[in-house]
Amino acid sequence: MAVSRTSHQGFTLIELMVTIAIAAILLTIGVPSLTSFFDRQKVVAAAEAVYSNITLAKSLSISSNQDVTFKLFNYDADTKGYFGITDKKISAYASECRDGVGLNDLKVDDMTYKVTADKHEGITYKIGGDSSLRAWCVQFDGVRGSVTTYSNSGAKYYVVVTYDDLDMQVQVSKLGRIKICSNDVGGYSSC
């Protein structure tokens, strides 16, 4: 009876070194693009959060037949601020929209609607593209959902959401149309 021999061979040192070199090249190419992907997702998440809260304010105003206000407060360059929704009426140039007053007023019919800046770490908000403005309010009419009041001088109808070098805008027209646009992030219309 004949016994057959099977030989088991392993990797040679050269094969192993070539495999490691190819893996290193792929990682060198892949890691920066993965980092930029996460940066894009961070700014998109923050812009979408602002957009959805403004949209919620508009729909709550129509469904409850009362004026509802979206407020955004950006205290300093370290993004210590918050945004949310309130049914407290404001007037143009209202102090609560200039000074950041009203942290505990972000309620509609006793439901709290507030997002703090720590939810979107590293994000900055520029009201109308102006980094010196610290607060922004948009009030929606309870009948039509159109904008009754913008705060701050001039009709600052948009917020620029920024992370690193990526900018996105959340715009609100006088008629109450809300949209997101960006020249830096794909998948959105240009600003």
C-alpha positions as CSV (number, residue, x, y, z in Angstrom):
1,M,0.0,0.0,0.0
2,A,1.4,3.4,-1.0
3,V,1.1,6.4,1.3
4,S,0.9,9.8,-0.4
5,R,2.7,12.7,1.1
6,T,1.0,16.1,1.1
7,S,3.2,19.0,1.7
8,H,2.0,22.1,3.6
9,Q,3.7,25.3,2.7
10,G,3.5,28.6,4.6
11,F,4.1,32.1,3.5
12,T,7.6,33.2,2.6
13,L,9.1,36.3,4.2
14,I,8.9,38.1,0.9
15,E,5.2,37.3,0.4
16,L,4.5,38.5,3.9
17,M,6.5,41.8,3.4
18,V,4.7,42.5,0.1
19,T,1.3,41.9,1.7
20,I,2.2,44.3,4.6
21,A,3.4,47.0,2.1
22,I,0.2,46.8,0.1
23,A,-1.9,47.1,3.3
24,A,0.1,50.1,4.4
25,I,-0.4,51.8,1.0
26,L,-4.1,51.2,1.1
27,L,-4.3,52.6,4.7
28,T,-2.4,55.7,3.7
29,I,-4.8,56.3,0.9
30,G,-8.0,55.4,2.8
31,V,-7.6,57.1,6.2
32,P,-7.6,60.8,4.9
33,S,-10.7,60.1,2.8
34,L,-12.4,58.4,5.8
35,T,-11.6,61.4,8.0
36,S,-13.1,63.8,5.4
37,F,-16.2,61.6,5.2
38,F,-16.7,61.9,9.0
39,D,-16.2,65.7,8.8
40,R,-18.8,66.0,6.2
41,Q,-21.2,63.8,8.2
42,K,-20.7,66.0,11.3
43,V,-21.6,69.2,9.5
44,V,-24.5,67.5,7.7
45,A,-25.9,66.2,11.0
46,A,-25.7,69.7,12.6
47,A,-27.3,71.4,9.6
48,E,-30.0,68.8,9.4
49,A,-30.8,69.2,13.1
50,V,-31.2,73.0,12.6
51,Y,-33.3,72.4,9.5
52,S,-35.6,69.8,11.2
53,N,-36.1,72.1,14.3
54,I,-37.0,75.0,12.1
55,T,-39.4,72.8,10.1
56,L,-40.9,71.5,13.4
57,A,-41.4,75.1,14.6
58,K,-43.3,75.9,11.4
59,S,-45.5,72.8,11.5
60,L,-46.2,73.3,15.2
61,S,-47.3,76.9,14.5
62,I,-49.8,75.7,11.9
63,S,-51.1,72.7,13.9
64,S,-51.6,74.7,17.1
65,N,-52.8,77.9,15.3
66,Q,-50.4,80.0,17.3
67,D,-47.1,81.8,16.5
68,V,-44.1,79.6,17.2
69,T,-40.5,80.8,17.3
70,F,-37.2,79.0,16.5
71,K,-34.3,80.4,18.5
72,L,-30.6,79.8,18.0
73,F,-28.0,81.2,20.5
74,N,-24.3,80.9,19.8
75,Y,-22.5,82.4,22.8
76,D,-18.9,82.3,21.7
77,A,-16.4,80.8,19.2
78,D,-16.3,77.7,21.4
79,T,-19.9,76.9,20.3
80,K,-21.4,77.0,23.7
81,G,-25.0,77.6,22.8
82,Y,-28.3,75.9,22.0
83,F,-31.3,76.1,19.7
84,G,-34.9,75.2,20.2
85,I,-38.5,76.2,19.8
86,T,-40.9,78.3,21.9
87,D,-44.5,79.5,21.7
88,K,-43.5,82.7,23.5
89,K,-44.1,85.6,21.1
90,I,-41.2,87.9,20.1
91,S,-41.1,91.2,18.4
92,A,-38.5,92.4,16.0
93,Y,-35.2,93.1,17.7
94,A,-36.5,91.4,20.9
95,S,-34.0,91.3,23.7
96,E,-34.4,87.6,24.1
97,C,-33.1,87.1,20.6
98,R,-30.1,89.4,21.0
99,D,-28.9,88.5,24.5
100,G,-29.6,84.8,24.7
101,V,-32.4,85.2,27.3
102,G,-34.9,82.4,27.4
103,L,-33.0,79.2,27.9
104,N,-35.9,77.8,30.0
105,D,-38.6,79.1,27.6
106,L,-38.0,76.6,24.9
107,K,-41.4,74.9,25.2
108,V,-44.5,74.6,23.1
109,D,-47.6,73.6,25.1
110,D,-45.4,72.4,28.0
111,M,-43.2,70.2,25.7
112,T,-39.5,71.1,25.7
113,Y,-37.7,71.5,22.4
114,K,-34.1,72.2,23.0
115,V,-30.8,71.0,21.5
116,T,-27.5,72.0,23.2
117,A,-24.2,72.7,21.5
118,D,-22.6,69.6,23.1
119,K,-24.7,67.5,20.8
120,H,-22.7,68.9,17.9
121,E,-19.3,69.4,19.3
122,G,-17.0,71.6,17.1
123,I,-19.8,73.1,15.1
124,T,-20.1,76.9,14.8
125,Y,-23.1,78.8,13.7
126,K,-22.9,82.1,11.9
127,I,-26.1,84.1,11.7
128,G,-26.5,85.5,8.2
129,G,-22.8,84.7,7.8
130,D,-21.9,87.1,10.5
131,S,-19.9,85.5,13.3
132,S,-20.4,88.5,15.6
133,L,-24.2,87.9,15.9
134,R,-24.9,85.6,18.8
135,A,-28.6,85.0,18.6
136,W,-31.2,84.4,15.9
137,C,-35.0,84.0,16.1
138,V,-37.5,83.2,13.3
139,Q,-41.2,83.4,14.2
140,F,-43.8,81.5,12.2
141,D,-47.4,82.7,11.8
142,G,-49.9,80.2,13.2
143,V,-52.3,80.5,10.2
144,R,-50.1,80.2,7.1
145,G,-46.7,79.2,8.5
146,S,-45.1,82.3,6.9
147,V,-42.4,84.2,8.8
148,T,-43.7,87.0,10.8
149,T,-40.5,88.1,12.5
150,Y,-36.7,87.8,11.9
151,S,-34.5,89.0,14.7
152,N,-31.4,91.1,14.3
153,S,-30.8,94.0,11.9
154,G,-31.5,93.4,8.3
155,A,-33.4,90.3,7.2
156,K,-30.8,87.7,8.2
157,Y,-32.7,84.8,6.7
158,Y,-30.0,82.1,7.0
159,V,-27.6,80.4,9.4
160,V,-24.2,79.1,8.2
161,V,-23.3,75.8,10.0
162,T,-19.6,75.3,9.9
163,Y,-17.2,72.5,10.8
164,D,-13.5,72.8,9.8
165,D,-13.7,74.3,6.3
166,L,-17.1,72.9,5.4
167,D,-20.1,75.2,5.4
168,M,-23.8,74.5,4.9
169,Q,-26.6,77.1,5.0
170,V,-30.1,76.7,6.4
171,Q,-32.2,79.3,4.8
172,V,-35.7,80.5,5.7
173,S,-37.6,82.7,3.2
174,K,-40.2,85.3,4.3
175,L,-42.9,82.9,3.0
176,G,-41.7,80.2,5.3
177,R,-39.8,78.0,2.8
178,I,-36.9,76.2,4.5
179,K,-34.0,74.7,2.7
180,I,-30.4,73.5,3.1
181,C,-27.7,74.4,0.6
182,S,-24.0,74.0,0.4
183,N,-21.1,74.8,-1.9
184,D,-18.8,72.4,0.1
185,V,-20.9,69.3,0.7
186,G,-22.3,67.3,-2.2
187,G,-25.9,66.2,-2.5
188,Y,-27.4,69.7,-1.7
189,S,-28.2,72.6,-4.0
190,S,-25.6,75.3,-4.4
191,C,-26.0,78.5,-2.3
